[in-house]
Amino acid sequence: MHFQWYPGHMTKAKRQMQEDIKLIDLVIELVDARIPLSSRNPDIDDLGRQKARLILMNKADLANEEQNQAWASYFQEKGFFVVKLDARTKAGMKTISNVIMDACKEKIERDRKRGIKNRPVRAMVVGIPNVGKSTFINTYAGKACAKTGNKPGVTKGKQWIRLNKNVELLDTPGILWPKFEDQRVGLFLALVGSIKDEILNIDELSIELITILRENYPGLLAQRYEVLEEQTPAEILGEIAKNRNCVKKGGDLDYSKAASLVIDEFRNGRLGKITLEFPVE
């Protein structure tokens, strides 16, 4: 299975981000805690090289907690500030404001020495499609979310979101990168829903997921679907179809329905807390 998805609007969005980065103190990058490395756009490191960096490991509630800790340590060792969160709830939100101030400590001190007081930290929120940027902003801002309008030197019509007197956010569209060097990255992105399902073969995708689960989480499929894991992934999918009554008219097994079921149950956490990739020691 070959994975690639880079619609034209992403090129335009990347150009806009290259312009906006000049106005920014901090890059807040959301990643999917189930695939922390594969959900990082490599272009962002290039873009934010001279900026303070904060990684938000979103959907941490869907990932394995032991692996969440391992990944947080991995990123911290590389010089990033890190917060684990679930943007749909307030989990992890309280610590973010303090971490933002900590990440921008040098900038705030420079301002103070120049006699500039109370200039808010300007942060750009970046991440791949479907990683939860808008959900994060809405939850973080709450009802007090106020758009601060145009800024001098900013493209006309750009809206900044003022969270409080200390922080202003600039949202950006979700963008991928033109080519996945490693197709496993494409696979992981497809599994968590960051590539449009319409361009994917869901049957094949579910077989890949079953293969990963059988290898890294032995016993999980057997417990959830009452299947024998010693079978091939295709046979396991057939057994899931049978056990979950995924049947077409005429009585044939509906493999596609079973495939969608497995993918959906993984994405919404019904299979348990699952991390798909692990930090390299």
TIBA-455911 format. One line per 10 residues: number of its first residue (from 1); their letters; for each residue x, y, z of C-alpha. Coordinates in pm, 1 decimal. Layout:
NUM = A = X:Y:Z; ...
This chain:
1 = MHFQWYPGHM = 0.0:0.0:0.0; 142.7:338.2:-103.0; 60.3:646.2:104.2; 72.2:1003.0:-22.9; -156.1:1304.0:20.5; -44.1:1662.9:-41.0; -325.5:1878.8:-181.3; -236.6:2214.2:-337.6; -365.8:2425.3:-47.7; -90.2:2281.4:173.6
11 = TKAKRQMQED = 180.7:2446.9:-39.0; 9.1:2783.2:4.5; -31.4:2725.5:379.8; 338.8:2643.7:417.9; 438.1:2965.5:235.8; 211.1:3164.2:469.5; 369.3:3001.2:775.4; 717.0:3096.0:648.5; 599.7:3459.4:645.9; 426.7:3443.8:983.9
21 = IKLIDLVIEL = 718.3:3283.4:1168.4; 895.0:3622.4:1175.9; 627.4:3752.5:1413.9; 640.6:3455.4:1650.0; 812.4:3394.8:1986.3; 707.9:3032.3:2030.4; 607.6:2740.9:1806.4; 347.3:2515.6:1969.5; 346.8:2187.1:1779.7; 70.0:1934.3:1835.5
31 = VDARIPLSSR = 156.9:1569.8:1772.5; -57.4:1256.6:1806.3; 62.3:1072.5:2119.2; -1.2:736.9:1946.3; 253.2:821.6:1672.8; 462.3:1107.5:1816.8; 740.2:1097.4:1559.0; 538.4:1013.6:1247.3; 291.7:1293.9:1327.4; 568.2:1556.8:1326.8
41 = NPDIDDLGRQ = 605.3:1749.4:1003.3; 985.2:1761.2:938.4; 941.1:2106.1:779.8; 846.1:2249.9:1121.5; 1194.6:2196.2:1266.4; 1338.8:2392.2:976.6; 1072.4:2661.4:1009.3; 1106.5:2709.5:1385.9; 1482.3:2668.7:1418.0; 1541.3:2998.6:1601.9
51 = KARLILMNKA = 1223.4:2986.9:1810.7; 1126.6:2847.2:2149.9; 951.7:2510.8:2099.4; 669.5:2338.5:2282.6; 539.6:1994.6:2184.6; 186.2:1906.7:2293.7; 132.5:1531.9:2291.1; -239.8:1538.4:2214.0; -472.6:1235.9:2243.7; -247.8:1110.3:2524.2
61 = DLANEEQNQA = -559.7:949.4:2672.0; -570.8:711.5:2370.6; -202.8:614.6:2397.7; -14.1:381.3:2631.9; 84.4:584.2:2941.4; 423.9:415.5:2980.0; 505.5:508.1:2619.6; 373.2:862.8:2674.0; 635.2:903.5:2947.4; 906.9:755.5:2726.9
71 = WASYFQEKGF = 821.1:991.7:2440.9; 803.7:1296.7:2669.8; 1157.4:1214.5:2793.4; 1272.3:1160.1:2433.3; 1156.6:1508.2:2324.5; 1281.5:1680.3:2640.2; 1628.7:1537.0:2581.0; 1619.9:1701.9:2238.4; 1550.0:2042.4:2396.1; 1172.2:2068.1:2358.0
81 = FVVKLDARTK = 926.0:2164.3:2628.1; 658.1:1892.1:2643.0; 301.2:1864.8:2777.5; 78.3:1556.3:2749.4; -288.2:1638.6:2702.5; -633.1:1545.3:2579.9; -755.6:1859.5:2403.0; -1119.0:1746.4:2418.2; -1115.3:1773.6:2797.0; -919.4:2005.5:3023.6
91 = AGMKTISNVI = -665.6:1729.6:3101.0; -317.0:1883.2:3085.6; -446.6:2233.0:3003.8; -368.2:2393.3:3341.1; 4.3:2337.5:3305.5; 28.3:2481.6:2952.0; 27.0:2852.6:3046.7; 312.1:2800.3:3294.4; 511.0:2597.3:3041.4; 461.1:2869.6:2775.4
101 = MDACKEKIER = 600.2:3131.8:3016.7; 889.1:2900.0:3102.1; 967.4:2834.6:2733.2; 970.7:3210.6:2661.7; 1160.4:3312.1:2975.4; 1454.4:3455.2:2776.5; 1224.9:3657.7:2549.8; 1032.6:3799.7:2848.3; 1362.2:3891.8:3019.5; 1490.6:4063.5:2701.5
111 = DRKRGIKNRP = 1168.5:4265.9:2682.1; 1201.0:4365.9:3046.8; 1558.4:4489.6:2996.1; 1439.4:4700.9:2702.1; 1164.3:4848.9:2915.3; 889.4:4660.4:2729.2; 632.7:4539.8:2979.8; 331.9:4317.5:2934.4; 388.1:4238.0:2565.7; 212.9:3903.8:2523.5
121 = VRAMVVGIPN = 396.0:3596.7:2400.2; 297.6:3528.8:2039.7; 268.3:3159.8:1963.1; 201.3:2982.5:1635.0; 2.5:2659.4:1665.9; 112.6:2401.9:1408.3; 46.3:2037.4:1333.6; -65.2:1786.1:1073.6; -433.6:1742.9:973.5; -668.0:1593.6:1233.8
131 = VGKSTFINTY = -422.4:1626.1:1522.3; -661.7:1848.6:1721.3; -530.0:2205.8:1679.9; -870.7:2375.7:1668.3; -1000.0:2162.8:1956.3; -693.6:2258.3:2159.9; -737.3:2631.4:2089.8; -1110.1:2625.3:2165.2; -1065.0:2429.1:2489.0; -766.4:2637.1:2599.3
141 = AGKACAKTGN = -931.3:2968.7:2518.9; -1271.5:2870.9:2656.3; -1544.7:3131.5:2622.4; -1299.0:3413.4:2683.1; -1152.9:3361.2:2336.7; -1109.5:3703.9:2178.1; -977.2:3767.1:1830.6; -736.7:4058.7:1849.9; -766.3:4153.0:1483.7; -494.9:4269.8:1247.2
151 = KPGVTKGKQW = -146.7:4346.1:1367.7; 93.3:4587.4:1200.2; 297.5:4407.1:937.3; 64.1:4109.9:930.0; -119.1:4001.2:618.3; -454.4:4176.8:598.0; -734.0:3976.4:751.7; -514.4:3756.7:969.1; -673.6:3694.4:1305.2; -485.2:3648.7:1627.9
161 = IRLNKNVELL = -658.7:3487.0:1922.7; -589.1:3649.1:2257.2; -606.2:3392.5:2534.8; -519.2:3626.9:2820.8; -292.1:3924.0:2880.5; 13.5:3697.3:2847.8; -50.1:3484.5:2537.7; -175.5:3534.1:2181.8; -215.1:3241.5:1942.9; -202.1:3223.9:1565.2
171 = DTPGILWPKF = -374.3:2915.6:1426.6; -246.2:2754.4:1105.8; -398.4:2497.2:868.3; -295.8:2134.6:911.9; -23.1:2052.1:661.7; 164.9:1737.5:566.3; 486.6:1731.7:364.7; 528.9:1654.4:-7.3; 681.7:1305.9:20.5; 691.9:1037.2:288.8
181 = EDQRVGLFLA = 1045.4:895.7:269.2; 933.1:605.6:489.9; 601.5:448.5:390.9; 557.1:328.7:749.8; 507.4:695.9:841.9; 230.0:711.5:580.6; 76.0:396.7:726.4; 70.7:539.9:1079.3; -79.8:869.0:956.9; -350.2:675.8:769.7
191 = LVGSIKDEIL = -430.5:467.8:1077.9; -491.7:770.8:1302.5; -699.1:949.7:1035.9; -457.5:1220.5:916.8; -489.0:1106.9:553.8; -833.6:1109.6:394.9; -1003.1:770.3:423.2; -1153.5:822.8:77.6; -814.4:773.8:-88.7; -723.2:466.1:119.3
201 = NIDELSIELI = -795.4:94.7:92.8; -952.9:41.2:436.1; -944.5:-339.9:401.1; -565.5:-335.3:355.6; -528.8:-72.9:627.1; -710.6:-293.5:878.7; -485.3:-589.8:789.0; -182.1:-369.1:865.2; -336.6:-265.3:1197.5; -415.3:-626.0:1292.5
211 = TILRENYPGL = -52.1:-718.3:1212.7; 80.0:-438.7:1439.2; -160.2:-519.5:1723.2; -83.8:-890.5:1712.3; 288.8:-816.4:1730.4; 292.4:-539.4:1994.9; -21.5:-611.0:2198.4; -57.2:-990.4:2202.7; -390.5:-1109.4:2338.2; -574.1:-782.7:2270.9
221 = LAQRYEVLEE = -750.8:-898.8:1952.7; -835.3:-1233.4:2110.5; -993.5:-1063.0:2407.9; -1183.4:-795.6:2212.3; -1306.8:-1003.3:1917.5; -1280.8:-1365.8:2040.4; -1043.7:-1464.9:1760.8; -739.0:-1691.6:1741.6; -431.6:-1472.7:1696.5; -224.7:-1762.1:1555.2
231 = QTPAEILGEI = -410.1:-1717.0:1222.8; -301.5:-1485.5:941.7; -422.3:-1121.2:971.5; -664.3:-1182.0:679.6; -810.0:-1486.1:859.0; -840.9:-1284.3:1179.3; -1033.4:-1015.1:987.5; -1266.2:-1284.4:851.6; -1325.6:-1416.9:1201.5; -1397.7:-1064.5:1328.2
241 = AKNRNCVKKG = -1652.3:-1025.9:1045.6; -1817.7:-1352.1:1150.0; -1817.1:-1277.9:1523.8; -1945.5:-922.8:1479.1; -2212.9:-1024.9:1228.4; -2063.3:-825.1:939.7; -2256.0:-1004.6:665.0; -2371.2:-900.5:316.2; -2706.4:-987.0:164.7; -2681.9:-1349.6:64.4
251 = GDLDYSKAAS = -2477.2:-1442.1:369.8; -2121.6:-1366.3:249.5; -1889.3:-1209.6:505.7; -1853.5:-831.3:469.8; -1478.1:-783.9:509.6; -1497.6:-408.0:440.1; -1749.5:-355.5:719.0; -1530.9:-552.7:959.4; -1224.0:-356.5:845.0; -1397.9:-23.0:914.4
261 = LVIDEFRNGR = -1508.8:-152.4:1253.4; -1153.6:-240.2:1359.3; -1013.1:94.2:1237.9; -1291.4:292.4:1409.5; -1253.4:103.7:1736.6; -878.2:170.2:1733.9; -925.8:541.9:1659.4; -1183.3:601.2:1930.9; -995.1:406.4:2198.0; -1227.5:107.7:2229.0
271 = LGKITLEFPV = -936.2:-131.0:2173.8; -758.0:23.0:2471.8; -466.0:264.9:2510.0; -243.8:190.3:2212.4; 81.5:348.8:2097.4; 188.5:245.5:1747.0; 550.7:361.5:1747.5; 814.4:362.9:2017.0; 1113.7:587.9:2085.9; 1442.7:455.6:1952.9
281 = E = 1685.0:411.0:2238.3
